[in-house]
Amino acid sequence: MSGLQCLASENIWFDKRCYDEAEKCFYEGANGPSAQAKSALQQPKGSQLKRRHRNSSSHAGGDQELVSRMKSMELENQTLHKVVEEMRAALQKLESRVAGLEKSPAAVTCAKAAPVKQVKVENGDDDDDDDDVDLFGSDEDDEEAERIKQERLDAYAAKKSKKPTLIAKSSILLDVKPWDDETDMGKLEECVRSVQMDGLLWGASKLLPVGYGIKKLQINCVVEDDKVGTDILEEEITKFEDYIQSIDVAAFNKI
């Protein structure tokens, strides 16, 4: 037995969907359209009402903006009219003032002009005045001027001489070396300090080891550059040949 024959023998309702749709259409025709259809019809009406409301509100907003602009323009126009009127009044005043000045220029110049005084000259006294004037001068005036000039020069020179002058000085540190370790360093320092001259001032001193028990004397002095030089100082110190072998300048600084 084939498959088709089996299905033919079965009690199956293949056309049930068609019958359901026909039943639905019958009841809709009897009771009117369904709620879905009504809602579908009502939706276009609501959208139209909303559009009308929006259009009316937009028109109302545009009208208000236009009215406000017109009011502001009217105010600006009024202020401009006031400014123009004020300028016209000022211009009229200026024109009237200029016209008044042009009509009476002679009176203005006469009022500003200063009166001229007349000076009378007596011919009789002119000869006496000419006799009193000395055109060439006299020797006494020249001598007086020369004397005043010389007094001023002397006063300036005296003032300049009283002003203290800056003396250039230097600080010198000397290294004085003996012959050997048996040299009396106290006697050596005494000989160095015995050197005296104008512009020389001895300072502090100390003994420093050199080597092999030998020590050197390091002594400081201040000299005036114009009066004392290192060559003269070295020459005077090296005269003590019994105690001093040599002398060196360890440091030289300007004060």
Secondary structure, DSSP 8 states (H G I E B T S, - for coil): --HHHHHHHS---TTHHHHHHHHHHHHHHHH-S-HHHHHHHHHHHHHHHHHHHHHHHHHHHHHHHHHHHHHHHHHHHHHHHHHHHHHHHHHHHHHHHHHHHHH-HHHHHHHHS---------GGGHHHHHHH--SS--HHHHHHHHHHHHHHHHHHHHHHHHS-----EEEEEEEEE-SSTTS-HHHHHHHHHT---TTEEEEEEEEEEEETTEEEEEEEEEEETTT--HHHHHHHHTT-TTT-SEEEEEEEEE-
